[in-house]
Amino acid sequence: QVQLVESGGGLVQAGGSLRLSCAASGSSLSIYVMDWYRQAPGKQRELVAGIATGGTPNYANSVKGRFTISRDNAKNTVFLQMNSLKPEDTAVYYCGVSSSLGRYWGQGTQVTVSS
């Protein structure tokens, strides 16, 4: 069993920044990929950014140049630094982990960007 604890969401004005964090815990856990998805009301969940262990990050075109994903492998934690936020970034953001124990999701954290 893997537990993911997210933090860092909130309300911000357009042009502002937020930093999301997600810490994974579990016994005998080996993490392969950590990523962030988001789901806006009435829309499907979409990949925002992902990073494999030892790999290079990948980003959705809509966030390239504005968002940065990073990992602290020693702490099994992934971060999403979000800059130059836009109202269309408003969504619930979910952390995801692909691991030796399977695929797991965080509980989601709301990000709201006001215009």
CYANA upper distance limits for C-alpha pairs under 8 A (distance plus 0.5 A):
  1 GLN  CA     26 GLY  CA      6.52
  1 GLN  CA     27 SER  CA      8.15
  1 GLN  CA    101 LEU  CA      7.41
  2 VAL  CA     24 ALA  CA      7.18
  2 VAL  CA     25 SER  CA      6.14
  2 VAL  CA     26 GLY  CA      5.21
  2 VAL  CA     27 SER  CA      8.36
  2 VAL  CA     29 LEU  CA      8.33
  2 VAL  CA    101 LEU  CA      7.88
  2 VAL  CA    104 TYR  CA      7.34
  3 GLN  CA     24 ALA  CA      6.13
  3 GLN  CA     25 SER  CA      5.79
  3 GLN  CA     26 GLY  CA      6.98
  3 GLN  CA    104 TYR  CA      8.30
  3 GLN  CA    106 GLY  CA      8.04
  4 LEU  CA     22 CYS  CA      6.80
  4 LEU  CA     23 ALA  CA      6.03
  4 LEU  CA     24 ALA  CA      5.05
  4 LEU  CA     25 SER  CA      7.10
  4 LEU  CA     95 CYS  CA      8.05
  4 LEU  CA    104 TYR  CA      8.19
  4 LEU  CA    105 TRP  CA      7.24
  4 LEU  CA    106 GLY  CA      5.41
  4 LEU  CA    107 GLN  CA      8.05
  5 VAL  CA     22 CYS  CA      5.88
  5 VAL  CA     23 ALA  CA      5.80
  5 VAL  CA     24 ALA  CA      7.17
  5 VAL  CA    106 GLY  CA      6.64
  5 VAL  CA    107 GLN  CA      7.81
  6 GLU  CA     20 LEU  CA      7.66
  6 GLU  CA     21 SER  CA      6.03
  6 GLU  CA     22 CYS  CA      4.79
  6 GLU  CA     23 ALA  CA      7.12
  6 GLU  CA     95 CYS  CA      7.60
  6 GLU  CA    106 GLY  CA      6.88
  6 GLU  CA    107 GLN  CA      7.60
  6 GLU  CA    108 GLY  CA      7.36
  6 GLU  CA    109 THR  CA      7.23
  7 SER  CA     20 LEU  CA      6.26
  7 SER  CA     21 SER  CA      5.76
  7 SER  CA     22 CYS  CA      6.99
  7 SER  CA    109 THR  CA      7.27
  8 GLY  CA     18 LEU  CA      7.41
  8 GLY  CA     19 ARG  CA      6.20
  8 GLY  CA     20 LEU  CA      4.93
  8 GLY  CA     21 SER  CA      6.67
  8 GLY  CA    109 THR  CA      7.97
  9 GLY  CA     18 LEU  CA      7.49
  9 GLY  CA     19 ARG  CA      7.92
  9 GLY  CA     20 LEU  CA      6.73
  9 GLY  CA    109 THR  CA      5.89
  9 GLY  CA    110 GLN  CA      5.88
  9 GLY  CA    111 VAL  CA      5.54
 10 GLY  CA     18 LEU  CA      8.29
 10 GLY  CA    109 THR  CA      8.43
 10 GLY  CA    110 GLN  CA      6.63
 10 GLY  CA    111 VAL  CA      5.56
 10 GLY  CA    112 THR  CA      6.67
 11 LEU  CA    111 VAL  CA      6.64
 11 LEU  CA    112 THR  CA      5.24
 11 LEU  CA    113 VAL  CA      6.43
 11 LEU  CA    114 SER  CA      7.87
 12 VAL  CA     16 GLY  CA      6.53
 12 VAL  CA     17 SER  CA      7.71
 12 VAL  CA     18 LEU  CA      8.16
 12 VAL  CA    111 VAL  CA      8.43
 12 VAL  CA    112 THR  CA      6.84
 12 VAL  CA    113 VAL  CA      5.53
 12 VAL  CA    114 SER  CA      6.77
 13 GLN  CA     85 LEU  CA      8.16
 13 GLN  CA    113 VAL  CA      5.85
 13 GLN  CA    114 SER  CA      5.26
 13 GLN  CA    115 SER  CA      6.68
 14 ALA  CA     84 SER  CA      7.44
 14 ALA  CA     85 LEU  CA      5.83
 14 ALA  CA     86 LYS  CA      5.53
 14 ALA  CA     87 PRO  CA      6.77
 14 ALA  CA    113 VAL  CA      6.18
 14 ALA  CA    114 SER  CA      6.18
 14 ALA  CA    115 SER  CA      5.84
 15 GLY  CA     83 ASN  CA      7.53
 15 GLY  CA     84 SER  CA      4.66
 15 GLY  CA     85 LEU  CA      5.39
 15 GLY  CA     86 LYS  CA      6.91
 16 GLY  CA     83 ASN  CA      6.65
 16 GLY  CA     84 SER  CA      5.98
 16 GLY  CA     85 LEU  CA      6.01
 17 SER  CA     81 GLN  CA      7.98
 17 SER  CA     82 MET  CA      5.88
 17 SER  CA     83 ASN  CA      4.90
 17 SER  CA     84 SER  CA      6.74
 17 SER  CA     85 LEU  CA      6.67
 18 LEU  CA     81 GLN  CA      6.72
 18 LEU  CA     82 MET  CA      5.74
 18 LEU  CA     83 ASN  CA      7.25
 19 ARG  CA     79 PHE  CA      7.39
 19 ARG  CA     80 LEU  CA      6.08
 19 ARG  CA     81 GLN  CA      4.97
 19 ARG  CA     82 MET  CA      6.42
 20 LEU  CA     79 PHE  CA      6.00
 20 LEU  CA     80 LEU  CA      5.48
 20 LEU  CA     81 GLN  CA      6.96
 20 LEU  CA     82 MET  CA      8.46
 21 SER  CA     77 THR  CA      7.46
 21 SER  CA     78 VAL  CA      6.34
 21 SER  CA     79 PHE  CA      5.04
 21 SER  CA     80 LEU  CA      7.04
 22 CYS  CA     77 THR  CA      5.96
 22 CYS  CA     78 VAL  CA      5.80
 22 CYS  CA     79 PHE  CA      6.93
 22 CYS  CA     95 CYS  CA      6.85
 22 CYS  CA    106 GLY  CA      8.21
 23 ALA  CA     75 LYS  CA      7.77
 23 ALA  CA     76 ASN  CA      6.40
 23 ALA  CA     77 THR  CA      4.79
 23 ALA  CA     78 VAL  CA      7.10
 24 ALA  CA     75 LYS  CA      8.44
 24 ALA  CA     76 ASN  CA      5.93
 24 ALA  CA     77 THR  CA      6.64
 24 ALA  CA     97 VAL  CA      8.45
 25 SER  CA     29 LEU  CA      7.97
 25 SER  CA     76 ASN  CA      7.69
 29 LEU  CA     99 SER  CA      7.40
 29 LEU  CA    100 SER  CA      6.78
 29 LEU  CA    101 LEU  CA      7.27
 30 SER  CA     99 SER  CA      6.02
 30 SER  CA    100 SER  CA      5.75
 30 SER  CA    101 LEU  CA      8.18
 31 ILE  CA     53 THR  CA      7.74
 31 ILE  CA     76 ASN  CA      8.16
 31 ILE  CA     97 VAL  CA      7.41
 31 ILE  CA     98 SER  CA      6.64
 31 ILE  CA     99 SER  CA      4.74
 31 ILE  CA    100 SER  CA      6.94
 32 TYR  CA     52 ALA  CA      6.15
 32 TYR  CA     53 THR  CA      5.97
 32 TYR  CA     97 VAL  CA      8.03
 32 TYR  CA     98 SER  CA      6.07
 32 TYR  CA     99 SER  CA      5.75
 32 TYR  CA    100 SER  CA      8.03
 33 VAL  CA     50 GLY  CA      7.52
 33 VAL  CA     51 ILE  CA      6.23
 33 VAL  CA     52 ALA  CA      4.66
 33 VAL  CA     53 THR  CA      6.61
 33 VAL  CA     97 VAL  CA      6.23
 33 VAL  CA     98 SER  CA      5.56
 33 VAL  CA     99 SER  CA      7.47
 34 MET  CA     50 GLY  CA      6.31
 34 MET  CA     51 ILE  CA      6.08
 34 MET  CA     52 ALA  CA      6.83
 34 MET  CA     78 VAL  CA      7.14
 34 MET  CA     95 CYS  CA      7.87
 34 MET  CA     96 GLY  CA      6.23
 34 MET  CA     97 VAL  CA      5.13
 34 MET  CA     98 SER  CA      7.01
 35 ASP  CA     47 LEU  CA      8.19
 35 ASP  CA     48 VAL  CA      8.10
 35 ASP  CA     49 ALA  CA      6.14
 35 ASP  CA     50 GLY  CA      4.43
 35 ASP  CA     51 ILE  CA      6.64
 35 ASP  CA     78 VAL  CA      8.19
 35 ASP  CA     95 CYS  CA      6.34
 35 ASP  CA     96 GLY  CA      5.60
 35 ASP  CA     97 VAL  CA      6.96
 36 TRP  CA     47 LEU  CA      6.78
 36 TRP  CA     48 VAL  CA      5.97
 36 TRP  CA     49 ALA  CA      5.90
 36 TRP  CA     50 GLY  CA      6.74
 36 TRP  CA     80 LEU  CA      8.18
 36 TRP  CA     93 TYR  CA      7.21
 36 TRP  CA     94 TYR  CA      6.09
 36 TRP  CA     95 CYS  CA      5.13
 36 TRP  CA     96 GLY  CA      6.47
 37 TYR  CA     45 ARG  CA      6.92
 37 TYR  CA     46 GLU  CA      5.84
 37 TYR  CA     47 LEU  CA      4.86
 37 TYR  CA     48 VAL  CA      5.55
 37 TYR  CA     49 ALA  CA      7.60
 37 TYR  CA     93 TYR  CA      6.20
 37 TYR  CA     94 TYR  CA      5.59
 37 TYR  CA     95 CYS  CA      6.92
 37 TYR  CA     96 GLY  CA      7.85
 38 ARG  CA     45 ARG  CA      5.94
 38 ARG  CA     46 GLU  CA      5.99
 38 ARG  CA     47 LEU  CA      7.10
 38 ARG  CA     48 VAL  CA      7.09
 38 ARG  CA     91 ALA  CA      6.37
 38 ARG  CA     92 VAL  CA      5.93
 38 ARG  CA     93 TYR  CA      4.74
 38 ARG  CA     94 TYR  CA      6.31
 39 GLN  CA     43 LYS  CA      6.74
 39 GLN  CA     44 GLN  CA      6.44
 39 GLN  CA     45 ARG  CA      4.83
 39 GLN  CA     46 GLU  CA      6.88
 39 GLN  CA     91 ALA  CA      5.76
 39 GLN  CA     92 VAL  CA      5.83
 39 GLN  CA     93 TYR  CA      7.08
 40 ALA  CA     44 GLN  CA      7.80
 40 ALA  CA     45 ARG  CA      7.91
 40 ALA  CA     90 THR  CA      7.04
 40 ALA  CA     91 ALA  CA      4.74
 40 ALA  CA     92 VAL  CA      6.85
 41 PRO  CA     91 ALA  CA      7.63
 47 LEU  CA     59 TYR  CA      8.28
 47 LEU  CA     60 ALA  CA      7.06
 48 VAL  CA     59 TYR  CA      6.31
 48 VAL  CA     60 ALA  CA      5.68
 48 VAL  CA     63 VAL  CA      7.62
 49 ALA  CA     57 PRO  CA      7.47
 49 ALA  CA     58 ASN  CA      6.01
 49 ALA  CA     59 TYR  CA      4.82
 49 ALA  CA     60 ALA  CA      6.73
 49 ALA  CA     68 THR  CA      8.47
 49 ALA  CA     69 ILE  CA      6.99
 50 GLY  CA     57 PRO  CA      6.17
 50 GLY  CA     58 ASN  CA      5.93
 50 GLY  CA     59 TYR  CA      7.19
 50 GLY  CA     69 ILE  CA      7.49
 51 ILE  CA     55 GLY  CA      6.70
 51 ILE  CA     56 THR  CA      6.59
 51 ILE  CA     57 PRO  CA      5.01
 51 ILE  CA     58 ASN  CA      6.97
 51 ILE  CA     69 ILE  CA      7.73
 51 ILE  CA     70 SER  CA      7.94
 51 ILE  CA     71 ARG  CA      8.39
 52 ALA  CA     56 THR  CA      7.43
 52 ALA  CA     57 PRO  CA      7.78
 57 PRO  CA     69 ILE  CA      7.28
 57 PRO  CA     70 SER  CA      8.39
 59 TYR  CA     63 VAL  CA      7.10
 59 TYR  CA     64 LYS  CA      6.40
 60 ALA  CA     64 LYS  CA      6.89
 63 VAL  CA     67 PHE  CA      6.10
 66 ARG  CA     82 MET  CA      6.66
 66 ARG  CA     83 ASN  CA      5.64
 66 ARG  CA     84 SER  CA      6.54
 66 ARG  CA     85 LEU  CA      8.15
 67 PHE  CA     80 LEU  CA      7.22
 67 PHE  CA     81 GLN  CA      5.99
 67 PHE  CA     82 MET  CA      4.97
 67 PHE  CA     83 ASN  CA      6.47
 68 THR  CA     79 PHE  CA      8.50
 68 THR  CA     80 LEU  CA      6.16
 68 THR  CA     81 GLN  CA      5.55
 68 THR  CA     82 MET  CA      7.11
 69 ILE  CA     78 VAL  CA      7.69
 69 ILE  CA     79 PHE  CA      6.11
 69 ILE  CA     80 LEU  CA      5.09
 69 ILE  CA     81 GLN  CA      6.88
 70 SER  CA     78 VAL  CA      6.27
 70 SER  CA     79 PHE  CA      5.75
 70 SER  CA     80 LEU  CA      7.13
 71 ARG  CA     76 ASN  CA      7.86
 71 ARG  CA     77 THR  CA      6.22
 71 ARG  CA     78 VAL  CA      4.86
 71 ARG  CA     79 PHE  CA      6.62
 72 ASP  CA     76 ASN  CA      6.44
 72 ASP  CA     77 THR  CA      5.69
 72 ASP  CA     78 VAL  CA      6.82
 73 ASN  CA     77 THR  CA      6.95
 85 LEU  CA     89 ASP  CA      7.00
 85 LEU  CA    113 VAL  CA      7.24
 86 LYS  CA     90 THR  CA      8.08
 86 LYS  CA    113 VAL  CA      6.61
 86 LYS  CA    114 SER  CA      8.29
 86 LYS  CA    115 SER  CA      8.07
 87 PRO  CA    112 THR  CA      7.82
 87 PRO  CA    113 VAL  CA      5.17
 87 PRO  CA    114 SER  CA      6.19
 87 PRO  CA    115 SER  CA      6.47
 88 GLU  CA    113 VAL  CA      8.07
 89 ASP  CA    111 VAL  CA      8.07
 89 ASP  CA    112 THR  CA      7.95
 89 ASP  CA    113 VAL  CA      7.21
 90 THR  CA    110 GLN  CA      8.31
 90 THR  CA    111 VAL  CA      5.90
 90 THR  CA    112 THR  CA      5.07
 90 THR  CA    113 VAL  CA      5.96
 91 ALA  CA    110 GLN  CA      6.59
 91 ALA  CA    111 VAL  CA      6.04
 91 ALA  CA    112 THR  CA      7.10
 92 VAL  CA    108 GLY  CA      6.35
 92 VAL  CA    109 THR  CA      5.87
 92 VAL  CA    110 GLN  CA      4.87
 92 VAL  CA    111 VAL  CA      6.50
 93 TYR  CA    108 GLY  CA      5.80
 93 TYR  CA    109 THR  CA      5.75
 93 TYR  CA    110 GLN  CA      6.71
 93 TYR  CA    111 VAL  CA      7.45
 94 TYR  CA    105 TRP  CA      7.14
 94 TYR  CA    106 GLY  CA      6.14
 94 TYR  CA    107 GLN  CA      7.18
 94 TYR  CA    108 GLY  CA      4.94
 94 TYR  CA    109 THR  CA      7.11
 95 CYS  CA    105 TRP  CA      6.26
 95 CYS  CA    106 GLY  CA      5.56
 95 CYS  CA    107 GLN  CA      8.40
 95 CYS  CA    108 GLY  CA      7.48
 96 GLY  CA    103 ARG  CA      7.79
 96 GLY  CA    104 TYR  CA      6.24
 96 GLY  CA    105 TRP  CA      5.07
 96 GLY  CA    106 GLY  CA      6.83
 97 VAL  CA    103 ARG  CA      6.20
 97 VAL  CA    104 TYR  CA      5.81
 97 VAL  CA    105 TRP  CA      7.04
 98 SER  CA    102 GLY  CA      6.39
 98 SER  CA    103 ARG  CA      5.03
 98 SER  CA    104 TYR  CA      7.14
 99 SER  CA    103 ARG  CA      6.68
